[in-house]
Amino acid sequence: MEVFCDVDDFCTVFIPEWEKTLLTDGTRKRQRAGRMTMSEVMTIIILFQMSHYRDFKNFYIGYLAHFYKSAFPNLLSYTRFLEVMPTALVPLCSYFASLKSDPTGIEFVDSTSIKVCHNLRIHRHKTFAGLACRGKGTMGWFYGFKLHLIVNHQGGIVAAKVTPANEHDTKPVKEMVHSDMNKLYADKGYISKALSSELLEKGVTLVTNVRKNMKAKAMSLWDRAMLSRRFIIETINDQLKNISQIEHSRHRSVHGFMLNMIAGLIAYQLKDNKPQLNITHAEFNAIAVMAC
C-alpha cells in the first residue's frame, strides 16, 4: 500500500528522534516492542477515515480482518487495538504537519462547526465537559468545537486549528498565518481592523467584502474574482465532514476525538483529486492587466 509505505518512511525517521525527547520519572520500565508497529497502527487509523465505513468496529472486524489479514499478519484483537490507538496520537500529529501544503499566495480562511452531541443532550453530555462550549454558526446554535482552516487555491491545507465553539473566528488567525502567504481571502465574519493591521505586519493582506452598513471600498478585479471563488473552502469543509468523517456524536473519549480529527485531515491531504481552482497563467496575466 502506498499509504503504509509513506507512513513507514516517516516513522523510520520520526520515532527514534521522538523517543529521545520523552521524559521519564526515573523508574525502570520495559521497552518491549508491540506485536504491531507504529506505522501499521497509524495506517489502519488513516485507512478507516479514507473508507466509507461509519463506525470503526465494523471496519476493523468486518473488513480489515477479513480482506487485509495478509497485509497485517500481526493484527491485534479489536479491544486490544483500541487500547493501543492513543499511543499513535503524537506521531499522527507530526505526520500531518509534514503533509501540510505550501502557501501559493492565494489562501482562503474559514471555520466550520464540529458538533459533539445533539442540542437536546447538551445538559447530560460528559465526554467533553470543560472542553466543549456552546457556539453559534450559520446553521444556529451547537455544542462542540470549531475547526479553523487555511487552504491554498490548489485545495491543500496550509494550517489548521481546533478551538472551543465560543471562540471568535478572528482569534486564531494570527497564529495560523505566516509571512510566506500573500493575500488571505475571508468572509465578512473576519472583518477586523486590528486583525488586518496585525497580518499586514507579517506581510499578509486580509481581503474581505464589506457589510451592508459599511462604506464601499475600492477593490481590484482580481480580489473580487477570488472572493467569488471562496466556495473552495466550503467544499473542503463538506468533504472533511462527509467523506473523512471528522464530525460525529459517538465519541467516548477525548483521545478518540483527537485521533478522529487528525486522521481525517491526513486522509484528506492524501487524496489525489482535491477541490481546486483552475487558474491558468493566462488568467493570472489577464486579471493582473485588468486590475491595473
PAKEMAR-39825 format. One record per residue: x, y, z of N, C-alpha, C in turn; residue in one letter; residue number from 1. Coordinates in nm, 2 decimals. Atoms other than C-alpha are relative to their C-alpha. Example, Ala and Ser with C-alpha at 12.3 -4.5 7.8 and 13.67 -1.06 7.14 Angstrom:
residues 2
- n_X|n_Y|n_Z|ca_X|ca_Y|ca_Z|c_X|c_Y|c_Z|rest|nr
- 0.09|-0.12|0.00|1.23|-0.45|0.78|0.09|0.12|0.00|A|1
- -0.09|-0.11|0.00|1.37|-0.11|0.71|-0.08|0.11|0.08|S|2
END
This chain:
residues 292
- n_X|n_Y|n_Z|ca_X|ca_Y|ca_Z|c_X|c_Y|c_Z|rest|nr
- 0.08|-0.12|0.00|0.00|0.00|0.00|0.09|0.13|0.00|M|1
- -0.07|-0.13|0.01|0.12|0.35|-0.09|-0.01|0.07|0.14|E|2
- 0.02|-0.07|-0.12|-0.02|0.49|0.24|0.10|-0.06|0.11|V|3
- -0.09|0.07|-0.10|0.17|0.23|0.45|0.15|0.04|-0.03|F|4
- -0.14|-0.03|0.04|0.50|0.29|0.26|0.04|0.14|0.05|C|5
- -0.02|-0.14|-0.04|0.47|0.67|0.32|0.01|0.01|0.15|D|6
- 0.00|-0.01|-0.14|0.38|0.63|0.68|0.12|-0.07|0.06|V|7
- -0.12|0.08|-0.05|0.66|0.37|0.74|0.13|0.08|-0.02|D|8
- -0.12|-0.08|0.02|0.92|0.60|0.59|0.00|0.12|0.10|D|9
- 0.01|-0.11|-0.10|0.80|0.88|0.82|0.04|-0.05|0.13|F|10
- -0.03|0.06|-0.14|0.81|0.66|1.13|0.15|-0.04|0.01|C|11
- -0.14|0.04|-0.01|1.16|0.54|1.05|0.09|0.11|0.04|T|12
- -0.08|-0.11|-0.03|1.29|0.89|1.08|-0.05|0.07|0.13|V|13
- 0.05|-0.08|-0.11|1.05|1.04|1.34|0.00|-0.07|0.13|F|14
- 0.01|0.07|-0.13|1.01|0.77|1.61|0.13|0.00|0.08|I|15
- -0.13|0.00|-0.08|1.38|0.74|1.71|0.02|0.14|0.06|P|16
- -0.02|-0.13|-0.05|1.40|1.12|1.74|-0.10|0.04|0.10|E|17
- 0.11|-0.03|-0.10|1.07|1.15|1.93|0.03|-0.07|0.13|W|18
- -0.03|0.08|-0.12|1.18|0.88|2.18|0.11|0.07|0.08|E|19
- -0.11|-0.07|-0.07|1.49|1.08|2.26|-0.05|0.12|0.09|K|20
- 0.05|-0.11|-0.07|1.28|1.37|2.38|-0.10|-0.03|0.11|T|21
- 0.09|0.04|-0.10|1.05|1.17|2.60|0.05|0.02|0.14|L|22
- -0.04|-0.02|-0.14|1.06|1.25|2.98|-0.03|-0.13|0.07|L|23
- 0.02|0.12|-0.09|1.09|0.97|3.24|-0.01|0.05|0.14|T|24
- 0.01|-0.03|-0.15|1.01|0.96|3.61|0.11|-0.07|0.08|D|25
- -0.12|0.06|-0.07|1.34|0.78|3.69|-0.02|-0.15|0.03|G|26
- 0.02|0.14|-0.03|1.19|0.43|3.73|0.03|-0.08|-0.13|T|27
- -0.02|0.08|0.12|1.29|0.15|3.50|-0.13|-0.06|-0.05|R|28
- 0.12|0.05|0.07|1.03|0.04|3.25|0.04|-0.09|-0.12|K|29
- -0.02|0.08|0.11|1.01|-0.23|3.00|-0.02|0.07|-0.13|R|30
- 0.02|-0.06|0.13|1.06|-0.11|2.64|-0.03|-0.11|-0.10|Q|31
- 0.02|0.12|0.09|0.92|-0.43|2.48|-0.09|0.05|-0.12|R|32
- 0.07|-0.04|0.13|0.81|-0.38|2.12|-0.14|-0.07|-0.01|A|33
- 0.13|0.06|0.01|0.44|-0.45|2.05|0.00|-0.09|-0.13|G|34
- 0.02|0.09|0.12|0.31|-0.70|1.80|-0.01|0.08|-0.13|R|35
- 0.01|-0.08|0.12|0.22|-0.43|1.56|0.09|0.12|0.01|M|36
- -0.09|-0.12|0.00|0.45|-0.15|1.46|-0.09|0.13|0.00|T|37
- 0.07|-0.13|0.00|0.36|0.22|1.50|-0.06|0.03|-0.14|M|38
- 0.04|-0.04|0.14|0.34|0.26|1.12|-0.13|-0.08|-0.04|S|39
- 0.12|0.08|0.03|0.08|-0.03|1.10|-0.12|0.06|0.07|E|40
- 0.11|-0.06|-0.08|-0.13|0.13|1.37|-0.05|0.13|-0.07|V|41
- 0.03|-0.13|0.07|-0.12|0.47|1.20|-0.07|-0.03|-0.13|M|42
- 0.06|0.03|0.13|-0.20|0.32|0.86|-0.15|-0.04|0.02|T|43
- 0.13|0.05|-0.02|-0.51|0.14|0.99|-0.09|0.12|0.04|I|44
- 0.08|-0.11|-0.04|-0.64|0.46|1.16|-0.03|0.09|-0.12|I|45
- 0.02|-0.09|0.12|-0.59|0.66|0.84|-0.09|-0.07|-0.10|I|46
- 0.08|0.07|0.10|-0.74|0.39|0.62|-0.15|0.00|0.04|L|47
- 0.14|-0.01|-0.05|-1.06|0.40|0.83|-0.06|0.13|-0.05|F|48
- 0.05|-0.13|0.04|-1.10|0.77|0.76|-0.01|0.01|-0.16|Q|49
- 0.01|0.00|0.14|-1.05|0.70|0.39|-0.10|-0.09|-0.06|M|50
- 0.10|0.09|0.04|-1.31|0.43|0.38|-0.14|0.06|0.01|S|51
- 0.14|-0.04|-0.01|-1.69|0.46|0.36|-0.07|-0.05|0.12|H|52
- 0.06|0.06|-0.12|-1.74|0.29|0.69|-0.03|0.11|0.10|Y|53
- 0.04|-0.10|-0.10|-1.92|0.49|0.96|0.04|-0.03|0.14|R|54
- -0.04|0.04|-0.14|-1.81|0.30|1.27|0.13|-0.09|-0.01|D|55
- -0.13|0.06|0.01|-1.46|0.17|1.34|-0.01|-0.15|0.02|F|56
- 0.01|0.14|-0.03|-1.57|-0.17|1.48|-0.04|-0.08|-0.12|K|57
- 0.04|0.08|0.12|-1.74|-0.29|1.16|0.12|0.01|-0.10|N|58
- -0.11|-0.01|0.09|-1.44|-0.16|0.96|0.11|-0.09|0.04|F|59
- -0.11|0.08|-0.05|-1.19|-0.34|1.18|-0.03|-0.15|-0.01|Y|60
- 0.04|0.14|-0.01|-1.37|-0.67|1.23|-0.06|-0.05|-0.13|I|61
- 0.07|0.05|0.12|-1.58|-0.70|0.92|0.07|0.02|-0.13|G|62
- -0.07|-0.03|0.12|-1.35|-0.55|0.66|0.15|-0.03|0.00|Y|63
- -0.15|0.01|-0.01|-0.98|-0.52|0.77|0.04|-0.15|0.03|L|64
- -0.04|0.13|-0.05|-0.96|-0.86|0.95|-0.03|-0.11|-0.11|A|65
- 0.03|0.10|0.10|-1.12|-1.04|0.65|0.08|0.01|-0.13|H|66
- -0.06|-0.02|0.13|-0.96|-0.88|0.35|0.15|0.04|0.00|F|67
- -0.14|-0.04|-0.01|-0.63|-0.75|0.47|0.08|-0.07|0.11|Y|68
- -0.07|0.08|-0.10|-0.52|-1.02|0.71|0.15|-0.03|-0.04|K|69
- -0.14|0.03|0.05|-0.22|-1.10|0.49|0.09|0.13|0.00|S|70
- -0.07|-0.12|0.00|-0.12|-0.73|0.48|0.04|0.04|0.15|A|71
- -0.03|-0.03|-0.14|-0.13|-0.71|0.86|0.00|-0.14|0.08|F|72
- 0.00|0.13|-0.06|-0.02|-1.06|0.98|-0.01|0.00|0.15|P|73
- 0.00|-0.01|-0.15|0.01|-0.95|1.35|-0.11|0.08|0.05|N|74
- 0.12|-0.08|-0.03|-0.33|-0.79|1.36|-0.05|-0.03|0.14|L|75
- 0.05|0.02|-0.14|-0.45|-0.74|1.72|-0.15|-0.02|0.00|L|76
- 0.15|0.01|-0.02|-0.79|-0.81|1.86|-0.06|0.14|0.00|S|77
- 0.06|-0.13|0.01|-1.04|-0.52|1.83|0.02|0.08|0.13|Y|78
- -0.01|-0.07|-0.13|-1.04|-0.44|2.20|0.15|0.04|0.03|T|79
- -0.14|-0.04|-0.03|-0.65|-0.45|2.23|0.04|0.11|-0.09|R|80
- -0.04|-0.11|0.09|-0.62|-0.22|1.92|-0.06|0.13|0.05|F|81
- 0.06|-0.12|-0.06|-0.85|0.03|2.09|0.09|0.05|0.11|L|82
- -0.09|-0.05|-0.10|-0.61|0.04|2.38|0.13|0.05|-0.05|E|83
- -0.12|-0.04|0.06|-0.31|0.09|2.15|-0.01|0.13|-0.07|V|84
- 0.02|-0.12|0.09|-0.46|0.37|1.94|0.04|0.13|0.06|M|85
- -0.05|-0.13|-0.06|-0.39|0.66|2.18|0.15|0.03|-0.01|P|86
- -0.14|-0.02|0.01|-0.02|0.60|2.15|0.04|0.05|-0.13|T|87
- -0.03|-0.05|0.14|-0.04|0.70|1.78|-0.03|0.15|-0.01|A|88
- 0.05|-0.14|0.02|-0.17|1.05|1.85|0.11|0.09|-0.03|L|89
- -0.12|-0.09|0.03|0.17|1.23|1.86|0.06|-0.02|-0.13|V|90
- -0.05|0.02|0.13|0.31|1.06|1.56|-0.10|0.04|-0.11|P|91
- 0.09|-0.05|0.11|-0.01|1.13|1.36|0.00|0.15|-0.01|L|92
- 0.00|-0.15|0.01|0.00|1.50|1.45|0.13|0.04|-0.07|C|93
- -0.12|-0.03|0.07|0.36|1.51|1.34|0.00|-0.03|-0.15|S|94
- 0.01|0.04|0.14|0.28|1.32|1.02|-0.09|0.10|-0.08|Y|95
- 0.09|-0.10|0.07|0.00|1.57|0.94|0.08|0.13|-0.02|F|96
- -0.09|-0.12|0.02|0.25|1.86|0.99|0.09|-0.02|-0.12|A|97
- -0.09|0.02|0.12|0.48|1.70|0.73|-0.08|0.00|-0.13|S|98
- 0.08|0.01|0.12|0.19|1.67|0.49|-0.07|0.14|-0.04|L|99
- 0.06|-0.13|0.03|0.07|2.04|0.51|0.05|0.05|-0.13|K|100
- -0.04|-0.06|0.13|0.07|2.22|0.18|0.07|0.13|0.02|S|101
- -0.07|-0.13|0.00|0.28|2.52|0.10|-0.09|0.11|-0.05|D|102
- 0.08|-0.12|0.05|0.13|2.87|0.05|0.03|0.02|-0.15|P|103
- -0.02|-0.04|0.14|0.07|2.97|-0.31|-0.02|0.15|-0.03|T|104
- 0.02|-0.15|0.02|0.00|3.34|-0.25|-0.15|0.03|-0.01|G|105
- 0.15|-0.02|0.00|-0.38|3.28|-0.28|-0.05|-0.10|0.11|I|106
- 0.05|0.08|-0.11|-0.51|3.15|0.05|-0.14|0.04|0.05|E|107
- 0.13|-0.03|-0.04|-0.86|3.12|0.19|-0.01|-0.05|0.15|F|108
- 0.02|0.03|-0.14|-0.96|3.11|0.56|-0.15|-0.01|0.03|V|109
- 0.14|0.02|-0.04|-1.28|2.98|0.72|0.00|-0.09|0.12|D|110
- 0.02|0.09|-0.11|-1.41|2.79|1.02|-0.13|-0.08|-0.02|S|111
- 0.12|0.09|0.01|-1.67|2.51|1.05|-0.03|-0.06|0.13|T|112
- 0.04|0.06|-0.13|-1.86|2.37|1.34|0.02|-0.14|0.01|S|113
- -0.02|0.14|-0.02|-1.77|2.04|1.49|-0.09|-0.04|0.12|I|114
- 0.10|0.03|-0.11|-2.08|1.92|1.69|0.04|-0.13|0.06|K|115
- -0.04|0.12|-0.07|-2.01|1.66|1.96|-0.13|-0.07|0.05|V|116
- 0.13|0.07|-0.04|-2.38|1.59|2.05|-0.11|0.09|-0.04|C|117
- 0.12|-0.07|0.04|-2.73|1.69|1.97|-0.03|0.11|0.11|H|118
- 0.02|-0.10|-0.10|-2.85|2.01|2.14|-0.09|-0.04|0.11|N|119
- 0.08|0.05|-0.11|-3.11|1.82|2.34|0.07|-0.08|0.11|L|120
- -0.07|0.08|-0.10|-2.84|1.62|2.51|0.12|0.08|0.06|R|121
- -0.11|-0.08|-0.05|-2.61|1.91|2.60|0.01|-0.01|0.15|I|122
- 0.00|0.00|-0.15|-2.71|1.91|2.97|0.06|-0.12|0.06|H|123
- -0.05|0.12|-0.06|-2.61|1.55|3.02|0.12|-0.06|-0.07|R|124
- -0.12|0.04|0.07|-2.31|1.53|2.79|0.12|0.01|0.10|H|125
- -0.11|0.00|-0.09|-2.00|1.44|2.99|0.14|-0.02|-0.06|K|126
- -0.13|0.03|0.06|-1.72|1.33|2.75|0.09|0.12|-0.02|T|127
- -0.08|-0.12|0.02|-1.61|1.68|2.67|-0.04|0.12|0.10|F|128
- 0.03|-0.10|-0.10|-1.72|1.85|2.99|0.12|0.09|0.04|A|129
- -0.12|-0.08|-0.03|-1.49|2.15|3.05|0.08|0.04|-0.12|G|130
- -0.08|-0.02|0.12|-1.36|2.14|2.69|-0.09|0.06|-0.11|L|131
- 0.09|-0.04|0.10|-1.65|2.18|2.45|-0.08|0.12|0.06|A|132
- 0.08|-0.12|-0.04|-1.86|2.50|2.46|-0.12|0.02|-0.10|C|133
- 0.11|-0.04|0.09|-2.18|2.64|2.30|0.05|0.11|-0.09|R|134
- -0.04|-0.10|0.10|-2.13|2.83|1.98|-0.11|0.02|-0.10|G|135
- 0.10|-0.03|0.10|-2.33|2.98|1.70|0.06|0.02|-0.13|K|136
- -0.04|-0.01|0.14|-2.28|2.93|1.33|-0.11|0.04|-0.09|G|137
- 0.10|-0.04|0.10|-2.47|2.99|1.01|-0.12|-0.09|0.01|T|138
- 0.11|0.09|-0.02|-2.69|2.69|1.10|-0.06|0.00|0.14|M|139
- 0.06|-0.02|-0.13|-2.77|2.81|1.45|0.09|-0.04|0.11|G|140
- -0.08|0.04|-0.12|-2.65|2.71|1.80|0.04|-0.15|-0.01|W|141
- -0.05|0.14|-0.01|-2.44|2.40|1.86|0.09|-0.01|0.12|F|142
- -0.09|0.03|-0.12|-2.22|2.24|2.13|0.11|-0.08|-0.05|Y|143
- -0.12|0.07|0.05|-1.87|2.14|2.05|0.12|0.09|-0.02|G|144
- -0.12|-0.07|0.03|-1.57|2.29|1.88|-0.01|0.06|-0.14|F|145
- -0.02|-0.06|0.14|-1.46|2.49|1.57|0.13|-0.05|-0.06|K|146
- -0.12|0.03|0.07|-1.22|2.38|1.31|0.03|0.12|-0.09|L|147
- -0.04|-0.11|0.08|-1.03|2.67|1.16|0.10|-0.05|-0.10|H|148
- -0.09|0.05|0.11|-0.86|2.61|0.82|0.05|0.12|-0.08|L|149
- -0.05|-0.09|0.11|-0.64|2.80|0.58|0.04|-0.09|-0.11|I|150
- -0.03|0.09|0.11|-0.62|2.64|0.24|0.05|0.09|-0.12|V|151
- -0.04|-0.07|0.11|-0.45|2.74|-0.08|-0.09|-0.03|-0.12|N|152
- 0.10|0.02|0.12|-0.62|2.76|-0.43|0.01|-0.13|-0.06|H|153
- -0.01|0.14|0.05|-0.50|2.41|-0.51|-0.07|-0.10|0.09|Q|154
- 0.08|0.08|-0.08|-0.71|2.27|-0.23|0.08|-0.07|0.12|G|155
- -0.09|0.06|-0.11|-0.42|2.18|0.01|-0.02|0.08|0.13|G|156
- 0.01|-0.06|-0.13|-0.45|2.25|0.38|0.14|0.06|0.04|I|157
- -0.12|-0.07|-0.04|-0.19|2.51|0.48|0.02|0.01|0.15|V|158
- 0.00|-0.01|-0.15|-0.29|2.55|0.85|-0.13|-0.05|0.05|A|159
- 0.13|0.05|-0.07|-0.55|2.40|1.09|0.01|0.02|0.15|A|160
- 0.00|-0.01|-0.14|-0.65|2.46|1.44|-0.14|-0.03|0.05|K|161
- 0.13|0.02|-0.06|-0.93|2.34|1.67|-0.01|0.08|0.13|V|162
- 0.02|-0.08|-0.12|-1.08|2.57|1.93|-0.14|-0.03|0.05|T|163
- 0.14|0.01|-0.05|-1.39|2.57|2.16|-0.09|0.08|-0.09|P|164
- 0.10|-0.06|0.09|-1.71|2.67|1.98|-0.02|0.15|0.02|A|165
- 0.03|-0.14|-0.03|-1.74|3.01|2.16|0.12|0.09|-0.03|N|166
- -0.11|-0.09|0.03|-1.41|3.14|2.03|-0.02|0.07|-0.13|E|167
- 0.02|-0.07|0.12|-1.43|3.41|1.77|0.09|-0.04|-0.12|H|168
- -0.08|0.05|0.12|-1.32|3.32|1.41|0.13|0.08|-0.02|D|169
- -0.12|-0.08|0.02|-1.06|3.60|1.41|0.11|-0.03|0.09|T|170
- -0.10|0.01|-0.10|-0.88|3.50|1.72|0.12|-0.09|-0.04|K|171
- -0.11|0.09|0.03|-0.67|3.20|1.60|0.08|0.03|-0.13|P|172
- -0.06|-0.02|0.14|-0.59|3.35|1.25|0.14|0.05|0.01|V|173
- -0.13|-0.05|-0.01|-0.28|3.54|1.36|0.10|-0.11|0.03|K|174
- -0.09|0.11|-0.03|-0.12|3.22|1.50|0.02|-0.09|-0.12|E|175
- -0.01|0.09|0.11|-0.20|3.03|1.18|0.07|0.06|-0.13|M|176
- -0.06|-0.07|0.12|-0.07|3.29|0.93|0.15|0.01|0.02|V|177
- -0.15|-0.03|0.00|0.30|3.32|0.84|0.03|0.08|-0.13|H|178
- -0.04|-0.10|0.10|0.49|3.55|0.61|0.01|-0.05|-0.14|S|179
- 0.00|0.05|0.14|0.50|3.32|0.31|-0.13|0.02|-0.08|D|180
- 0.13|-0.03|0.07|0.13|3.40|0.24|0.00|0.14|-0.05|M|181
- 0.01|-0.14|0.06|0.05|3.70|0.03|-0.14|0.06|0.03|N|182
- 0.14|-0.05|-0.02|-0.33|3.75|0.03|-0.08|-0.11|0.06|K|183
- 0.09|0.09|-0.07|-0.58|3.59|0.26|-0.14|0.04|-0.02|L|184
- 0.14|-0.03|0.03|-0.94|3.58|0.15|-0.10|-0.06|0.10|Y|185
- 0.09|0.04|-0.11|-1.22|3.56|0.41|-0.14|0.06|-0.02|A|186
- 0.14|-0.06|0.00|-1.59|3.62|0.46|-0.01|0.12|0.09|D|187
- 0.03|-0.12|-0.08|-1.75|3.91|0.64|0.02|-0.02|0.15|K|188
- -0.02|0.03|-0.14|-1.71|3.74|0.98|0.15|0.03|0.04|G|189
- -0.14|-0.03|-0.03|-1.33|3.82|0.96|0.03|0.15|-0.01|Y|190
- -0.03|-0.15|0.00|-1.37|4.20|0.93|0.04|0.05|0.13|I|191
- -0.05|-0.05|-0.13|-1.15|4.35|1.19|0.13|0.08|-0.04|S|192
- -0.12|-0.09|0.03|-0.91|4.65|1.17|0.12|-0.05|0.07|K|193
- -0.11|0.05|-0.08|-0.70|4.50|1.45|0.07|-0.12|-0.07|A|194
- -0.05|0.12|0.06|-0.66|4.17|1.27|0.07|0.04|-0.13|L|195
- -0.06|-0.04|0.13|-0.59|4.34|0.93|0.14|0.06|0.02|S|196
- -0.13|-0.06|-0.02|-0.31|4.55|1.08|0.10|-0.10|0.05|S|197
- -0.10|0.11|-0.05|-0.15|4.25|1.26|0.05|-0.08|-0.11|E|198
- -0.04|0.08|0.12|-0.15|4.05|0.94|0.09|0.08|-0.09|L|199
- -0.08|-0.08|0.09|-0.01|4.34|0.75|0.14|0.01|0.04|L|200
- -0.14|0.00|-0.05|0.29|4.35|0.98|0.08|-0.12|-0.04|E|201
- -0.07|0.13|0.04|0.36|3.99|0.87|0.01|0.00|-0.15|K|202
- -0.01|0.00|0.15|0.33|4.09|0.50|-0.12|-0.07|-0.06|G|203
- 0.12|0.07|0.05|-0.02|3.93|0.46|-0.11|0.10|-0.01|V|204
- 0.12|-0.09|0.02|-0.32|4.13|0.32|-0.13|-0.08|0.02|T|205
- 0.13|0.06|-0.02|-0.66|4.03|0.45|-0.10|0.07|-0.09|L|206
- 0.10|-0.05|0.10|-0.93|4.07|0.18|-0.13|-0.05|0.04|V|207
- 0.14|0.03|-0.03|-1.30|4.07|0.27|-0.09|0.09|-0.07|T|208
- 0.10|-0.09|0.05|-1.62|4.21|0.14|-0.04|0.09|0.12|N|209
- 0.05|-0.10|-0.11|-1.80|4.49|0.34|-0.14|-0.04|0.03|V|210
- 0.14|0.02|-0.04|-2.12|4.46|0.53|-0.09|0.11|-0.06|R|211
- 0.10|-0.10|0.06|-2.44|4.65|0.42|0.01|0.13|0.07|K|212
- 0.00|-0.12|-0.07|-2.40|4.91|0.68|0.14|0.07|0.00|N|213
- -0.14|-0.06|0.01|-2.03|4.99|0.58|0.01|0.07|-0.13|M|214
- -0.03|-0.07|0.12|-1.90|5.22|0.32|0.07|-0.09|-0.10|K|215
- -0.06|0.08|0.10|-1.80|5.06|-0.01|0.15|0.04|-0.01|A|216
- -0.14|-0.03|0.01|-1.42|5.03|-0.05|0.05|-0.05|-0.14|K|217
- -0.06|0.04|0.12|-1.21|5.01|-0.36|0.07|-0.13|0.00|A|218
- -0.05|0.13|0.00|-1.11|4.66|-0.46|0.03|-0.04|-0.14|M|219
- -0.04|0.04|0.14|-0.92|4.52|-0.76|-0.09|-0.11|-0.05|S|220
- 0.08|0.11|0.06|-1.09|4.29|-1.00|0.05|-0.14|0.03|L|221
- -0.06|0.12|-0.04|-0.85|4.02|-0.90|-0.06|-0.05|0.13|W|222
- 0.05|0.04|-0.13|-0.96|4.03|-0.54|-0.15|-0.03|0.00|D|223
- 0.14|0.03|0.02|-1.33|4.04|-0.64|-0.02|-0.14|-0.05|R|224
- 0.01|0.14|0.06|-1.28|3.73|-0.85|0.04|-0.11|0.10|A|225
- -0.04|0.10|-0.10|-1.10|3.55|-0.57|-0.11|-0.02|0.11|M|226
- 0.10|0.01|-0.10|-1.37|3.64|-0.32|-0.12|-0.08|-0.05|L|227
- 0.11|0.07|0.05|-1.63|3.50|-0.55|0.03|-0.15|-0.01|S|228
- -0.04|0.14|0.01|-1.44|3.17|-0.55|0.03|-0.06|0.14|R|229
- -0.02|0.05|-0.13|-1.44|3.12|-0.18|-0.07|-0.14|0.03|R|230
- 0.07|0.12|-0.02|-1.66|2.82|-0.23|0.09|-0.12|0.01|F|231
- -0.09|0.11|-0.01|-1.35|2.61|-0.25|0.02|-0.05|0.14|I|232
- -0.02|0.04|-0.14|-1.30|2.61|0.13|-0.13|-0.05|0.06|I|233
- 0.13|0.06|-0.04|-1.67|2.54|0.18|-0.01|-0.14|-0.05|E|234
- 0.00|0.14|0.05|-1.63|2.23|-0.04|0.09|-0.09|0.08|T|235
- -0.09|0.08|-0.08|-1.33|2.12|0.16|-0.06|-0.03|0.13|I|236
- 0.07|0.02|-0.13|-1.52|2.16|0.49|-0.10|-0.11|-0.02|N|237
- 0.10|0.10|0.02|-1.80|1.95|0.34|0.06|-0.14|-0.02|D|238
- -0.07|0.13|0.02|-1.56|1.67|0.23|0.06|-0.05|0.13|Q|239
- -0.06|0.05|-0.13|-1.39|1.66|0.57|-0.11|-0.05|0.09|L|240
- 0.11|0.05|-0.09|-1.73|1.61|0.74|-0.06|-0.12|-0.05|K|241
- 0.08|0.10|0.05|-1.90|1.38|0.50|0.08|-0.12|-0.06|N|242
- -0.08|0.11|0.05|-1.61|1.18|0.35|0.11|-0.04|0.10|I|243
- -0.10|0.03|-0.10|-1.33|1.20|0.61|-0.06|-0.02|0.14|S|244
- 0.08|0.03|-0.12|-1.60|1.19|0.88|0.07|0.06|0.13|Q|245
- -0.06|-0.06|-0.11|-1.43|1.43|1.12|-0.11|0.05|0.11|I|246
- 0.10|-0.05|-0.09|-1.77|1.52|1.28|-0.10|-0.12|0.02|E|247
- 0.11|0.09|-0.04|-2.00|1.27|1.47|-0.01|0.01|0.15|H|248
- 0.03|-0.01|-0.14|-2.15|1.23|1.81|0.02|-0.12|0.08|S|249
- -0.01|0.13|-0.07|-2.03|0.89|1.91|0.14|-0.01|0.07|R|250
- -0.13|0.00|-0.07|-1.70|0.99|2.08|-0.02|-0.04|0.14|H|251
- 0.01|0.04|-0.14|-1.64|0.82|2.41|0.12|0.05|0.08|R|252
- -0.11|-0.05|-0.07|-1.31|0.99|2.50|0.06|0.11|-0.08|S|253
- -0.07|-0.11|0.06|-1.10|1.30|2.42|0.10|-0.05|-0.10|V|254
- -0.10|0.06|0.10|-0.83|1.08|2.26|-0.07|-0.05|-0.13|H|255
- 0.08|0.04|0.12|-1.09|0.93|2.03|-0.03|0.11|-0.09|G|256
- 0.04|-0.12|0.07|-1.20|1.27|1.92|0.12|0.06|-0.08|F|257
- -0.12|-0.06|0.06|-0.84|1.39|1.86|0.05|-0.09|-0.11|M|258
- -0.04|0.10|0.10|-0.75|1.07|1.67|-0.08|0.01|-0.13|L|259
- 0.09|-0.01|0.11|-1.06|1.10|1.45|0.03|0.13|-0.08|N|260
- -0.02|-0.13|0.07|-0.99|1.47|1.37|0.13|0.00|-0.08|M|261
- -0.13|-0.01|0.06|-0.62|1.44|1.29|0.01|-0.10|-0.12|I|262
- 0.00|0.10|0.10|-0.67|1.12|1.09|-0.08|0.04|-0.12|A|263
- 0.09|-0.05|0.11|-0.95|1.28|0.89|0.07|0.10|-0.08|G|264
- -0.08|-0.10|0.07|-0.72|1.57|0.80|0.10|-0.06|-0.09|L|265
- -0.10|0.07|0.08|-0.45|1.33|0.69|-0.06|-0.07|-0.12|I|266
- 0.07|0.07|0.11|-0.69|1.13|0.48|-0.03|0.10|-0.11|A|267
- 0.03|-0.10|0.11|-0.79|1.45|0.30|0.12|0.04|-0.07|Y|268
- -0.13|-0.05|0.06|-0.43|1.56|0.24|0.05|-0.11|-0.09|Q|269
- -0.05|0.10|0.08|-0.36|1.22|0.09|-0.08|-0.03|-0.13|L|270
- 0.09|0.01|0.11|-0.64|1.25|-0.16|0.07|0.05|-0.13|K|271
- -0.06|-0.04|0.13|-0.53|1.27|-0.53|-0.08|0.12|-0.06|D|272
- 0.09|-0.10|0.06|-0.83|1.48|-0.65|-0.06|0.09|0.10|N|273
- 0.06|-0.10|-0.09|-0.88|1.77|-0.42|-0.07|0.11|-0.07|K|274
- 0.06|-0.12|0.06|-1.11|2.06|-0.49|0.10|0.11|-0.02|P|275
- -0.10|-0.10|0.03|-0.91|2.33|-0.66|-0.05|0.10|-0.10|Q|276
- 0.04|-0.10|0.10|-0.94|2.65|-0.86|0.09|-0.02|-0.12|L|277
- -0.07|0.02|0.12|-0.84|2.60|-1.22|0.05|0.14|-0.06|N|278
- -0.06|-0.13|0.04|-0.63|2.92|-1.25|0.12|-0.02|-0.09|I|279
- -0.11|0.01|0.09|-0.40|2.93|-1.55|0.08|0.12|0.00|T|280
- -0.09|-0.12|0.01|-0.11|3.16|-1.62|-0.06|0.11|-0.08|H|281
- 0.06|-0.10|0.09|-0.31|3.33|-1.89|-0.11|0.08|0.08|A|282
- 0.10|-0.07|-0.09|-0.59|3.41|-1.63|0.07|0.09|0.10|E|283
- -0.08|-0.08|-0.09|-0.33|3.54|-1.39|0.04|0.13|-0.07|F|284
- -0.05|-0.12|0.07|-0.19|3.78|-1.65|-0.12|0.09|-0.04|N|285
- 0.11|-0.08|0.04|-0.53|3.89|-1.78|-0.06|0.08|0.11|A|286
- 0.06|-0.07|-0.12|-0.67|3.97|-1.44|0.09|0.11|0.05|I|287
- -0.10|-0.10|-0.05|-0.35|4.15|-1.34|0.00|0.12|-0.09|A|288
- 0.01|-0.12|0.09|-0.38|4.37|-1.66|-0.12|0.08|0.03|V|289
- 0.12|-0.07|-0.02|-0.74|4.45|-1.59|0.00|0.07|0.13|M|290
- -0.01|-0.07|-0.13|-0.66|4.54|-1.23|0.08|0.13|0.00|A|291
- -0.09|-0.12|0.01|-0.40|4.80|-1.34|-0.08|0.12|-0.04|C|292
END
